[in-house]
Amino acid sequence: MQFKYKSYWRKSGLKGKWGNIFLERLSYHNPRNVLEIGVFCGVTAKNTCDFLYKSNGDNFSFTGIDLFGIGQKDKRDEIKPNFLKDQKFSNPLKNIYYNYIIKEDLNSIESVQKLLQEYSQNIKLIAGDTNKVLKEIDLQKIDFVFLDGGHSYETVTNDLSTLYENMKYQKKVILCDDYGKESYISEVEKAINDFAKKNNLKLNLIENRFAEIIT
């Protein structure tokens, strides 16, 4: 099936072709239960749920983890990405609508829940730091993970280690953002390389941006 990534009048880290490339990976692996770490405004979450519904009907689940604004001042590696800073829009209509009419914080859990409300029976949104909350949820049924949360070496290593402990030897997918030169973060690359080497895992570089790991 062919899918086109939609912006839903919100900001997303997967601008231009990148959203479509992400959906191509989803289509290729065709998962039923997806975890996204780093939900931001919920655009990728909405596209993922749209895909899962078209592929599986109501028989799917989506779990999203993000700080959703909680404790971000105390987490240097978990701060809002630049594209969310000050919630400024180049489109003046969007700026007026979100900042002055409805006065809605797009990175709040309430805003993302509203965006995903048609899938309310299939989704679970969790506000918290993955260094803690990732160890507290059931990861056994997850087929596909999109990892784009905290960007420090320690957080990426923690996330990958926790995920792998629950997914290893099961041929499941962890798609990591900000690895290749198209969206490069040095600590992310180092953490992923060290993790893959330690666990003797092969990395598949997707379009010079994403690192794909098959557990």
VENTA-V27154 format. One record per pair of residues at least 24 apart in sequence whose C-alpha atoms are under 10 Angstrom apart, sorted by the first residue. I is the first residue (numbers start at 0). J is the second residue. Records with the same first field share a line. If there is no record, write none. Layout:
BEGIN
I=J / J
END
This chain:
BEGIN
0=26 / 27 / 50 / 53 / 54
1=26 / 50
2=26 / 46 / 49 / 50 / 53
3=46 / 50
4=42 / 43 / 45 / 46 / 47 / 49 / 50
5=42 / 43 / 45 / 46
6=41 / 42 / 43 / 45 / 46
7=40 / 41 / 42 / 43 / 45 / 46 / 114
8=42 / 90 / 93
9=40 / 41 / 42 / 83 / 86 / 88 / 93 / 97 / 105
10=39 / 40 / 41 / 42 / 43 / 82 / 83 / 86 / 87 / 88 / 105 / 106
11=38 / 39 / 40 / 41 / 42 / 43 / 80 / 82 / 83
12=38 / 39 / 40 / 42 / 43 / 80 / 81 / 82 / 83 / 147 / 176 / 182
13=42 / 43 / 176
17=181 / 206 / 208 / 209
18=42 / 43 / 46
19=46
20=205 / 206 / 209
21=46 / 47 / 145 / 174 / 176 / 205 / 209
22=46 / 47 / 50
24=143 / 172 / 174 / 205 / 211
25=50 / 51 / 143 / 144 / 145 / 172 / 174
26=50 / 51 / 54
28=142 / 143 / 171 / 172
29=54 / 55 / 142 / 143
30=54 / 55 / 59 / 60 / 141 / 142 / 143 / 144 / 171 / 172
31=55 / 56 / 58 / 59 / 60 / 61 / 140 / 141 / 142 / 143
32=58 / 59 / 60 / 61 / 62 / 121 / 122 / 138 / 140 / 141 / 142 / 143 / 144
33=59 / 60 / 61 / 62 / 63 / 122 / 138 / 140 / 141 / 142 / 143 / 144 / 145 / 172
34=60 / 61 / 62 / 63 / 64 / 122 / 123 / 124 / 138 / 140 / 141 / 142 / 143 / 144 / 145 / 146 / 173
35=61 / 62 / 63 / 64 / 65 / 124 / 143 / 144 / 145 / 146 / 147 / 148 / 173 / 174
36=62 / 63 / 64 / 65 / 66 / 125 / 128 / 129 / 133 / 144 / 145 / 146 / 147 / 148 / 149 / 158 / 175
37=63 / 64 / 65 / 66 / 67 / 77 / 79 / 129 / 145 / 146 / 147 / 148 / 149
38=62 / 63 / 64 / 65 / 66 / 67 / 106 / 107 / 108 / 111 / 124 / 125 / 126 / 145 / 146 / 147 / 148
39=63 / 64 / 65 / 66 / 67 / 68 / 79 / 80 / 82 / 83 / 105 / 106 / 107 / 108 / 111 / 147 / 148
40=65 / 67 / 83 / 104 / 105 / 106 / 107 / 108 / 110 / 111 / 114
41=65 / 105 / 106 / 107 / 108 / 110 / 111 / 112 / 113 / 114 / 115
42=111 / 114 / 115
43=145
44=111 / 114 / 115 / 122 / 145
45=111 / 112 / 114 / 115 / 116 / 117 / 118
46=115
48=115 / 117 / 118 / 121 / 122
49=115 / 117 / 118
52=118 / 121
57=118 / 120 / 121
58=121
59=118 / 120 / 121 / 122
60=118 / 120 / 121 / 122 / 123 / 140 / 141
61=118 / 119 / 120 / 121 / 122 / 123 / 124 / 141 / 143
62=121 / 122 / 123 / 124 / 125 / 136 / 138 / 141 / 144
63=108 / 111 / 122 / 123 / 124 / 125 / 126 / 144 / 145
64=108 / 123 / 124 / 125 / 126 / 127 / 128 / 129 / 132 / 133 / 146 / 147 / 148
65=106 / 107 / 108 / 124 / 125 / 126 / 127 / 128 / 129 / 132 / 147 / 148 / 149
66=106 / 107 / 108 / 125 / 126 / 127 / 128 / 129 / 148 / 149
67=104 / 105 / 106 / 107 / 108 / 109 / 110 / 111 / 124 / 125 / 126 / 127 / 128
68=104 / 105 / 106 / 107 / 108 / 126 / 127
69=107 / 108 / 126 / 127 / 128
70=127 / 128
71=128
74=128 / 149 / 151
75=149 / 150 / 151
76=148 / 149 / 150 / 151 / 152 / 153 / 154
77=128 / 129 / 148 / 149 / 150 / 151 / 154
78=148 / 149 / 150
79=106 / 148 / 149
80=148
128=154
129=154 / 155 / 157 / 158 / 161
130=154 / 155 / 156 / 157 / 158 / 161
131=157 / 158
133=157 / 158 / 161 / 162
134=158 / 161 / 162 / 165
137=165
138=162 / 163 / 164 / 165 / 166
139=164 / 165 / 166 / 169
140=165 / 166 / 171
141=165 / 166 / 171 / 172
142=166 / 169 / 170 / 171 / 172 / 173
143=170 / 171 / 172 / 173 / 174 / 213
144=171 / 172 / 173 / 174 / 175 / 211 / 212
145=172 / 173 / 174 / 175 / 176 / 209 / 211
146=173 / 174 / 175 / 176 / 177 / 209 / 210 / 211
147=174 / 175 / 176 / 177 / 187
148=175 / 176
149=187
150=176 / 177 / 184 / 185 / 186 / 187 / 188 / 190
151=184 / 185 / 186 / 187 / 189 / 190
152=184 / 185 / 186 / 187 / 188 / 189 / 190 / 191 / 193
153=186 / 187 / 190
154=186 / 187 / 190
155=186 / 187 / 188 / 189 / 190 / 191 / 194
156=186 / 187 / 189 / 190 / 191 / 192 / 193 / 194
157=190 / 194
159=190 / 191 / 194 / 195 / 212
160=194 / 198
162=214
163=194 / 198 / 212 / 213 / 214
164=214
165=214
166=213 / 214
167=198 / 213 / 214
168=213 / 214
169=213 / 214
170=212 / 213 / 214
171=212 / 213 / 214
172=211 / 212 / 213 / 214
173=209 / 210 / 211 / 212 / 213 / 214
174=202 / 203 / 204 / 205 / 209 / 210 / 211 / 212 / 213
175=204 / 205 / 208 / 209 / 210 / 211 / 212
176=205 / 208 / 209 / 210 / 211
177=207 / 208 / 209 / 210
178=204 / 205 / 207 / 208 / 209 / 210 / 211
179=204 / 205 / 206 / 207 / 208 / 209 / 210
180=206 / 207 / 208 / 209
181=206 / 207 / 208 / 209
182=207 / 208 / 209
183=207 / 208 / 209
END
